[in-house]
Amino acid sequence: MNAQIDHALEEIRRFRPSPEFAAQAVADEGLYDAARADRLGFWADQARTLLQWEKPFTRTLDWSNPPFAKWFDDGELNVAVNCLDRHVEAGLGDRVALLWEGEPGDSRAITYAELTDAVKRAANTLTDLGVGEHDRVAIYLPMIPEAVVAMLACARIGAIHSVVFGGFSADSLASRIDDAEASVVITADGGYRKGRVFPLKPVVDEALGKAEGGTVRNVLVVKRGENDVEWDADRDLWWHETVGTASNEHKAKAFEAEHPLFILYTSGTTGKPKGILHTSGGYLTQAAFTHKNVFDLHPERDVYWCTADVGWITGHSYVVYGPLANGATQVIYEGTPDTPHPGRWWEIVEKYKVSILYTAPTAIRSFMKLGRQIPHEFNLRSLRLLGSVGEPINPEAWIWYRHVIGGGSIPVVDTWWQTETGAIMISALPGVTDLKPGAAQVPVPGVSISILDDDGAEIHGEGGGLLVATEPWPSMLRGIWGDPERFKETYWEKFGDKYFAGDGARRDEDGDFWLLGRVDDVMNVSGHRLSTAEIESSLVAHPWTAEAAVVGAADETTGQAVVAFVILKASQVSHVTDPSEASEELRKHVATQIGAIARPRQVFIVNELPKTRSGKIMRRLLRDLAEGREIGDTTTLADTSIMQVISAQVR
Ligand code: 6R9
């Protein structure tokens, strides 16, 4: 019986590439053959053809000291030159690099020549501010062109950027500034979101009040929101008065391939975010290779749009580095999808004739909820390829995306990867792979993925287990900033020299990979990683809280949602008369401490938490409760009646 149901639920739809698409496709079967025949030779070829090296490399991979990999390490290049100057030198200076759309409807088109000019000015300004090679620069900006300029200016002078998502709180910003010991922060007065200006500079001021390191010498402020800001004349500088007047002459130096490029913080299983470190040559090679082949990029005619914010890895690899290395023309949008009307994204696709769209399942599901009449009001016929990233895309959302947005016949690629992997690892290649809704499908050429059981034995054929990269890859993380031990423990200790991704997966009878979600205490809310431990510590930091447990509960729109169970301190219970008031206060508290994306959907005030005899909270049971399921096996609880008490309190 069960087997029958399983079979009925199994996704059996398959979509062959259309002959017209296949005929013009960038990728072909030969990529797989080449990578299979000589994996390292394949990556060396990609690095040589996709990038410009000031000093050619002779060594492809040094894996003599795992897990510390070195790729192309005797070669030298400048990442910003690869993204800018070389296109201008090739006569493409007039090609539009950025088609920027502000939320209020203002817009700017910036050519490669103009972007190069802006980056040179910003590089000179940073140098004037004393920023040198290896120095860290925190970037806390809205989705405006200056965010791209700031990142590339750091890359150009060999400084390391740490972009902090503009939705993060002062506390989160302060801890990231401290951890990276940033000497400069680049921000804006404010940016537009949901029809209003949200302040950024005031958050930076607050963060710098909290940051303990005192490492920040200067704050460079872009004028965008025109909101009033306080000014520290010894520390703060306007972007337009510095970058705007700086020289546009700047000779870029070549750096070693392993020169650090950026740090990006991501949630782990413990409370403290990890500063994932990426370097230059290998990262740019795989970002460019995947961007070109997975998105079938024809830079001379495509208009590409990745909706991610630069505060996330997708914004690093597929808004900044991949597309610009490939000389693409791309749309950048500042605001929210529903401002000032729910068709805003589709209006942008129509306005700029977007041909490649890369977004997240959570966005697709929220559009599904609104109905097809909204996208149908716009001309979306320019679209010829759709991409998805951030979490598993359920087959129904895949089909809706292909039909309602894509008109029914264009490829949809589901791309699996992580902040740590730097670039796409598993995806169909459009024009080559038969597409299967719901599956991420196959490792990209040159990437080796396996599924292992808990003991490290490979699971052959069908069956679920843990997703592992069995060979180093060019864009792999090179470490966790300042914490080599944590780097080894988190990713490499479980399976020897194989990379443990933290995701569960299974393979079907065709060998296609299906991602099953995180196997650790990391939640995925709207494609953003949040750690249960981090939200729990934030809740416990509130004076009312005695104990807290957080789970990720299935949510129709956001994939998972944060649900918290909190025990109030006995000393507080008498003051807090209304539990809903306490919940609201705690929800707000988390949003202020971490950022709005971490705000729990629900906070339940309870008297007890389910614990094992050794005192471990059994989150699995709380998840059952949060998802409205029957409570699972409670036999390992210290007190087996506790779940009844908690259920009664929650309902
Ligand atoms: C790029 C990005 C990484 C985690 C990853 C996994 C989930 C991302 C996915 C996916 C299923 C996909 N994830 N893409 N799960 N199918 N196509 O999202 O990086 O923010 O570091 O998140 O997201 O669980 O481990 P990051």
Boltz pocket constraint, residues with backbone or C-beta under 6 A from the ligand:
constraints:
  - pocket:
      binder: B
      contacts: [[A, 266], [A, 312], [A, 313], [A, 314], [A, 388], [A, 389], [A, 390], [A, 391], [A, 392], [A, 393], [A, 414], [A, 415], [A, 416], [A, 417], [A, 418], [A, 419], [A, 420], [A, 440], [A, 501], [A, 502], [A, 503], [A, 515], [A, 516], [A, 517], [A, 518], [A, 524], [A, 527], [A, 528], [A, 529]]
      max_distance: 6.0
